[in-house]
Every structure is written in structure tokens, then in C-alpha cells.
Amino acid sequence: MTDESFELPQIYERHVFACFTQRPPGHPRGSCGAAGAQPLWDRLGRRVEAESAGKIGFTPAGCLGFCSAGPLMVVYPEGVWYRPQTTADVDEIFDDHLKQGRLVERLAMVLKR
């Protein structure tokens, strides 16, 4: 395959990866699913589908590695991690960051090494 014969079918302005991992209750690592992620991701998925006009990608992901901190999502190309707790948080991230490019500082996570 040559470079000129390969073309990506869609380029997103922003792409969200959200953890859908569901571990059993009481699992020592926890999980985003056990922390209530599903209704948040359902809400985000509906908004992306209805309002993004193909400019925002939304991809279900497996474990993002910070299980006890969930629910977690990461937005690219910025590489910003968010920890929404309510559908209102999801709406704020969608309206401010995904559509307008403005960081939602109160929901952003700082990852430490």
C-alpha cells in the first residue's frame, strides 16, 4: 500500500476515549463501570452522535490504568484526562472542551508519576 492509496475515512477535531471496564463489586482495583460510568458514557455518546456533525470521535476503551479514580475519559489531541461524576459534568466537558476547545479545569485530572 502506498501513501497516496491510503486515506483515513474520518479525521476528528477531538477524540474521546472512555473506560468501559466493569469489574465485579469489591474488586481491589475497582473499575470505571463499578464507579457509575455507564450513564455518563451513554449521555456523552448521545450528544456526540446528535451534535458533533462528525467532528468528535467517541470510542469505548478498556482499562485506562487508573481504576480507583474512575470514571475516566481522555480527550485527544490535547491528552486531557477528565473524571466526570454527573451527567452535568459530561455536558460541561462536551460544551466547553469538545465543542469550544476550552479546558474544564475543575474536572481535569493531573496525573502524577
C-alpha positions in Angstrom: 0.0 0.0 0.0 1.4 3.4 -0.9 0.8 6.6 1.0 -1.3 8.0 -1.8 -3.6 4.9 -1.9 -4.4 5.1 1.9 -6.7 7.7 3.1 -8.3 7.9 6.6 -12.1 7.9 6.2 -12.6 10.4 9.0 -10.4 12.9 10.9 -11.8 14.2 14.2 -11.1 17.6 15.7 -11.2 15.8 19.1 -11.4 12.2 20.0 -12.6 10.9 23.4 -11.7 7.5 24.8 -13.8 6.5 27.8 -13.2 3.5 30.1 -16.0 0.9 30.0 -14.3 -1.7 32.2 -16.7 -3.4 34.6 -15.1 -5.4 37.3 -17.1 -7.3 40.0 -18.2 -5.4 43.1 -15.4 -5.4 45.7 -12.6 -5.9 43.2 -9.4 -4.5 44.8 -8.6 -2.3 41.7 -12.2 -1.0 41.3 -13.4 -0.1 37.8 -15.0 2.8 36.0 -18.1 0.6 35.4 -18.4 0.0 39.2 -18.0 3.7 39.8 -21.1 4.5 37.6 -19.6 5.2 34.2 -22.3 3.7 32.0 -24.9 6.5 32.3 -22.2 9.1 31.8 -20.9 7.5 28.6 -24.5 6.9 27.4 -25.1 10.6 27.7 -21.8 11.5 26.1 -22.4 9.1 23.2 -25.9 10.5 22.5 -24.5 14.1 22.5 -21.6 13.2 20.2 -23.9 11.4 17.8 -26.5 14.2 17.8 -24.4 17.3 17.9 -20.9 16.8 16.7 -21.5 16.5 13.0 -18.7 14.0 12.7 -16.1 16.4 14.3 -15.8 14.5 17.6 -14.9 10.8 17.9 -16.1 8.7 20.8 -14.5 5.4 21.4 -15.2 2.9 24.2 -12.0 1.8 25.8 -10.9 -0.9 28.1 -9.0 -0.1 31.3 -7.1 3.2 31.2 -5.0 2.2 34.2 -6.2 4.4 37.0 -9.1 2.2 38.1 -9.7 3.6 41.6 -10.1 7.1 40.2 -12.9 6.4 37.7 -15.0 7.0 35.8 -12.2 8.3 33.4 -12.0 9.6 29.9 -9.2 11.2 28.0 -9.5 13.8 25.2 -7.1 13.9 22.3 -5.2 15.6 20.7 -4.8 17.6 24.0 -4.3 14.5 26.1 -6.5 15.9 28.9 -7.9 13.4 31.4 -11.3 14.0 33.0 -13.2 12.4 35.8 -16.8 13.3 35.4 -19.2 12.3 38.2 -22.5 13.5 36.9 -24.3 14.0 33.5 -24.0 17.7 34.1 -20.2 17.2 34.2 -20.4 15.4 30.9 -22.4 18.2 29.4 -19.9 20.8 30.6 -17.0 18.8 29.1 -18.9 18.4 25.8 -20.0 22.0 25.6 -16.8 23.6 26.7 -13.9 21.3 25.8 -15.2 19.1 23.0 -17.0 21.8 21.1 -15.2 25.0 22.1 -11.7 23.8 22.9 -11.7 25.2 26.5 -10.3 23.1 29.3 -12.7 22.4 32.1 -10.2 22.8 34.9 -12.4 21.7 37.8 -12.9 18.3 36.2 -9.4 17.8 34.7 -7.1 15.3 36.4 -3.4 15.8 37.0 -1.6 12.5 36.6 1.5 12.1 38.8 4.4 9.8 38.1 
